[in-house]
Structures are given as structure tokens and as C-alpha cells.
Amino acid sequence: MVHGSVAPEGDPACERCGSGTVEAEVAVTLWLGAELKVVEGVPARVCENCQARHFDDAVEAKLASLMASGAHERGAVRQMLVPVFAYADIKDFSAPPRPRNENG
């Protein structure tokens, strides 16, 4: 069943829900073993309803080439620090954190 608006004629429809898509640049995360790589500015069509991202064959081939190369840091435009959370340790973050005193 298709939810949301149907894609206008001539515009590619979302492969997941059939709604309209818009051109956008997105960030793609890639895992190479235990290393996380991020590619920014990737051209995609993004569903207006379910937010699914769709890539054309040329984009997918370029990302596959990066993965096959090992995505070495020498081509990176910048580095970022990424926090890692253990699911079992996640608390309710809806409440603001309480201030700590000097003793911890």
C-alpha cells in the first residue's frame, strides 16, 4: 500500500513507498571492518514521505570503488570524532543532565 502523495508524473517515485522524491546531497556512512567512514555531498533522491535515499548507478559504483580501495585517510577532506554508545547503558536522555559537584 502506498502512503503519502504519489510522485508527480515525470519525477522518480520512491521505491519503498511510491511517494515523490527530491534531489538532495546526503552523507553516507560506510563500515570497513571496525572503521566508520563518512562520505559527504553524495547526490541522491530522497523520499518526501519515508525519507528513503535512492542513488543512481554511477553514484553506487563510485561508493563501491571507495569501499574496494579501503577508503584510506589520504583522500579524506577532514576527520571527525564520533561518540559510541552501548545500547544497554542508554538512559532516558529526555531529562536535562543534573550538574555534577566537584566530588563527582
C-alpha positions in Angstrom: 0.0 0.0 0.0 1.3 3.4 -0.9 1.2 6.1 1.8 1.6 9.8 1.2 1.5 11.6 -2.1 2.1 9.8 -5.3 5.1 11.1 -7.3 4.2 13.7 -9.9 4.4 12.4 -13.5 8.0 12.5 -14.7 9.5 12.6 -11.2 11.0 9.3 -9.9 8.8 7.7 -7.3 10.2 6.2 -4.0 11.0 2.5 -4.5 9.8 1.9 -0.9 6.5 3.8 -0.6 5.8 5.3 -4.0 5.8 8.9 -2.9 7.6 11.7 -4.6 11.3 12.2 -4.3 13.5 15.3 -4.3 17.1 15.8 -5.3 19.5 16.3 -2.3 23.0 15.9 -1.2 23.3 13.4 1.7 26.0 12.0 4.0 26.6 8.2 3.6 28.2 6.1 6.4 30.3 3.1 5.4 31.8 0.5 7.6 35.1 -1.1 6.7 35.7 -3.6 9.4 35.6 -1.7 12.6 36.3 1.6 10.9 33.5 4.1 10.2 33.9 6.2 7.0 31.6 9.1 6.1 31.1 10.5 2.6 29.5 13.9 2.4 27.8 15.6 -0.5 26.5 12.4 -2.1 23.8 13.1 -4.7 20.6 11.2 -4.0 16.9 11.3 -4.5 15.2 11.5 -1.0 11.6 10.4 -0.5 9.4 13.2 0.8 7.4 10.7 2.8 9.6 8.0 4.3 13.0 9.7 3.8 14.4 6.7 1.9 17.5 7.6 -0.1 17.9 6.4 -3.6 21.2 6.5 -5.6 21.7 6.2 -9.3 24.1 3.5 -10.7 27.0 5.9 -11.2 26.9 7.0 -7.5 26.6 3.5 -6.3 29.6 2.5 -8.4 31.7 5.4 -7.1 30.9 4.4 -3.5 31.7 0.8 -4.2 35.0 1.9 -5.7 35.8 3.8 -2.5 35.0 0.7 -0.4 37.1 -1.6 -2.6 40.0 0.8 -2.3 39.9 0.6 1.5 38.9 4.3 1.8 42.3 5.3 3.1 42.6 8.5 5.0 44.9 10.2 2.4 41.7 11.1 0.4 39.8 12.4 3.4 38.9 16.1 3.5 38.6 16.1 7.3 38.5 13.9 10.4 35.6 13.7 12.9 35.3 12.3 16.4 32.2 10.0 16.7 30.7 9.2 20.1 29.9 5.5 20.6 27.2 4.3 22.9 26.4 0.9 24.4 22.7 0.2 23.9 22.4 -1.5 27.3 23.8 1.7 29.0 21.4 4.1 27.4 19.4 6.0 30.0 16.4 8.3 29.5 18.0 11.4 28.0 14.7 13.4 27.9 15.5 15.0 31.2 18.3 17.6 31.3 21.5 16.3 32.9 22.0 17.1 36.5 25.0 19.3 37.4 27.9 17.4 39.0 29.6 18.6 42.1 33.3 18.7 42.4 33.4 15.3 44.1 31.8 13.5 41.1 
